[in-house]
């Protein structure tokens, strides 16, 4: 009998599920930030024990890699919270990144970074995002500081929940293709 699962198939190894935060009855800010942090932590857990080669393995036609996704998520955190919402400029490495020449520099350059470096970059960006959120003093209706923006802190949190969850799903699939690991 032939195996129709494709050339990258490896046996699945479940790591189980993580408990979601207990926020069903929480206020909206607590709910949004706790869920976003849950997804952020999931990204870190999915990636932390990968080798450089595994995190940069190309398994799909788009060339997307796990390292590229993590570096992209770091850029998204800084772009939406620090730059667009808080008008705080672009922290390194985005301040000198050739994004005007290569829109996907975050994805392309990740292969030059260690797994630890992309995770540290992501952690620092998430910390800056948390600080921006805290500076809004809990008001989800706080408008973005940049004058061309027409969104609020609530919108940024919801958008980053969507972005992080979507890319964590990509990481889930790539991780399963690499070593069969499934679960949270």
C-alpha positions as CSV (number, residue, x, y, z in Angstrom):
1,X,0.0,0.0,0.0
2,X,1.4,3.4,-0.9
3,X,1.7,6.3,1.6
4,X,-0.3,9.4,0.3
5,X,0.9,11.7,3.1
6,X,3.7,13.2,1.0
7,X,7.5,13.3,1.0
8,X,7.9,15.1,4.3
9,X,5.9,12.7,6.4
10,X,7.3,11.7,9.8
11,X,5.5,10.0,12.6
12,X,3.6,12.4,14.9
13,X,4.8,12.8,18.5
14,X,2.2,14.7,20.7
15,X,3.5,17.0,23.3
16,X,0.0,17.4,24.7
17,X,-2.0,20.6,25.1
18,X,-1.3,23.7,27.2
19,X,-4.0,25.1,29.5
20,X,-5.4,28.3,28.1
21,X,-5.5,31.3,30.5
22,X,-8.5,31.6,32.8
23,X,-9.9,34.8,31.4
24,X,-13.4,34.0,30.3
25,X,-14.8,36.3,32.9
26,X,-12.0,38.9,32.8
27,X,-12.2,42.4,31.6
28,X,-11.4,43.0,27.9
29,X,-7.8,44.2,28.3
30,X,-6.9,41.3,30.6
31,X,-8.5,38.9,28.2
32,X,-6.8,40.3,25.1
33,X,-3.3,40.6,26.6
34,X,-3.5,37.2,28.3
35,X,-4.5,35.4,25.1
36,X,-1.9,37.3,23.1
37,X,0.8,36.3,25.7
38,X,-0.5,32.7,25.5
39,X,0.1,32.6,21.7
40,X,3.5,34.4,22.1
41,X,4.6,31.7,24.6
42,X,3.3,29.0,22.3
43,X,5.6,30.4,19.5
44,X,8.6,30.3,21.9
45,X,7.8,26.7,23.1
46,X,7.4,25.4,19.5
47,X,10.8,26.9,18.5
48,X,13.1,26.8,21.5
49,X,14.6,23.3,21.1
50,X,15.1,23.4,17.4
51,X,18.5,23.4,15.8
52,X,19.6,26.1,13.4
53,X,19.2,23.7,10.5
54,X,15.7,22.6,11.6
55,X,14.5,26.2,12.1
56,X,15.7,27.2,8.7
57,X,14.6,24.1,6.8
58,X,12.5,24.9,3.7
59,X,9.6,22.5,3.5
60,X,7.0,24.6,1.5
61,X,7.2,26.2,-1.9
62,X,6.9,29.7,-0.5
63,X,10.3,29.2,1.2
64,X,8.8,30.0,4.6
65,X,10.9,28.8,7.6
66,X,10.3,28.7,11.3
67,X,13.1,31.2,11.9
68,X,11.7,33.5,9.3
69,X,8.2,33.3,10.9
70,X,9.6,34.2,14.3
71,X,11.6,37.1,13.0
72,X,8.6,38.3,11.1
73,X,6.5,38.2,14.3
74,X,9.2,40.3,16.0
75,X,8.9,42.8,13.2
76,X,5.1,42.8,13.4
77,X,5.2,43.4,17.2
78,X,7.5,46.4,16.7
79,X,5.8,47.7,13.6
80,X,2.3,47.7,15.1
81,X,2.9,48.6,18.8
82,X,6.2,50.6,18.9
83,X,6.2,52.3,15.4
84,X,2.6,52.6,14.3
85,X,0.7,52.8,17.6
86,X,3.2,54.6,19.9
87,X,5.1,56.5,17.2
88,X,8.3,55.3,18.9
89,X,10.3,54.8,15.8
90,X,11.9,51.5,14.6
91,X,14.2,49.8,17.1
92,X,17.1,47.7,15.9
93,X,17.4,45.8,13.7
94,X,14.4,47.3,11.8
95,X,15.9,50.8,11.9
96,X,18.7,49.7,9.5
97,X,16.9,46.8,7.8
98,X,16.6,47.2,4.0
99,X,12.9,46.7,4.0
100,X,12.4,49.3,1.3
101,X,14.5,47.1,-1.0
102,X,13.3,43.7,0.3
103,X,9.8,43.6,1.8
104,X,10.5,40.1,3.1
105,X,13.9,40.9,4.6
106,X,12.7,39.6,8.0
107,X,12.1,36.2,6.4
108,X,15.2,36.2,4.2
109,X,17.7,37.3,6.8
110,X,16.5,34.9,9.5
111,X,18.8,32.2,8.2
112,X,21.8,34.3,9.3
113,X,20.6,34.3,12.9
114,X,20.7,31.6,15.5
115,X,17.5,30.2,16.9
116,X,18.4,31.9,20.2
117,X,18.9,35.3,18.4
118,X,15.5,35.2,16.7
119,X,13.8,34.2,20.0
120,X,15.7,37.0,21.8
121,X,14.6,39.5,19.1
122,X,11.0,38.3,19.4
123,X,11.1,38.4,23.2
124,X,12.5,42.0,23.2
125,X,9.8,43.1,20.7
126,X,7.0,41.5,22.8
127,X,8.4,43.3,25.9
128,X,8.3,46.6,24.1
129,X,4.7,45.8,23.0
130,X,3.7,45.1,26.6
131,X,5.3,48.4,27.7
132,X,3.3,50.3,25.0
133,X,0.1,48.6,26.1
134,X,0.8,49.4,29.7
135,X,1.5,53.0,28.9
136,X,-2.0,53.3,27.4
137,X,-3.2,52.9,31.1
138,X,-5.7,50.3,30.2
139,X,-7.7,52.4,27.8
140,X,-8.4,50.2,24.8
141,X,-9.9,53.2,22.9
142,X,-6.6,55.0,23.0
143,X,-5.9,56.1,19.4
144,X,-2.6,55.5,17.7
145,X,-0.1,58.3,18.2
146,X,0.9,58.6,14.6
147,X,-1.3,61.2,12.9
148,X,-2.0,59.1,9.7
149,X,-3.3,56.1,11.7
150,X,-7.0,55.5,12.3
151,X,-6.9,52.6,14.8
152,X,-7.0,52.1,18.5
153,X,-5.0,49.9,21.0
154,X,-8.0,47.5,20.9
155,X,-7.5,47.0,17.2
156,X,-3.8,46.5,17.5
157,X,-4.3,43.9,20.2
158,X,-6.9,42.0,18.1
159,X,-4.8,42.3,15.0
160,X,-1.7,40.9,16.8
161,X,-3.8,38.1,18.2
162,X,-4.8,37.1,14.7
163,X,-1.3,37.6,13.3
164,X,0.4,35.6,16.1
165,X,-2.2,32.8,16.1
166,X,-2.0,32.5,12.3
167,X,1.8,32.3,12.2
168,X,1.9,29.9,15.2
169,X,-0.3,27.7,13.1
170,X,2.3,27.8,10.3
171,X,5.0,27.0,12.9
172,X,2.8,24.1,14.1
173,X,2.7,22.6,10.6
174,X,6.4,23.2,9.8
175,X,7.4,21.7,13.2
176,X,5.3,18.6,12.5
177,X,7.0,18.2,9.1
178,X,10.4,18.6,10.7
179,X,10.2,16.1,13.6
180,X,6.6,15.0,14.0
181,X,6.0,17.1,17.0
182,X,2.3,18.1,17.5
183,X,0.4,19.7,20.3
184,X,0.7,22.9,22.2
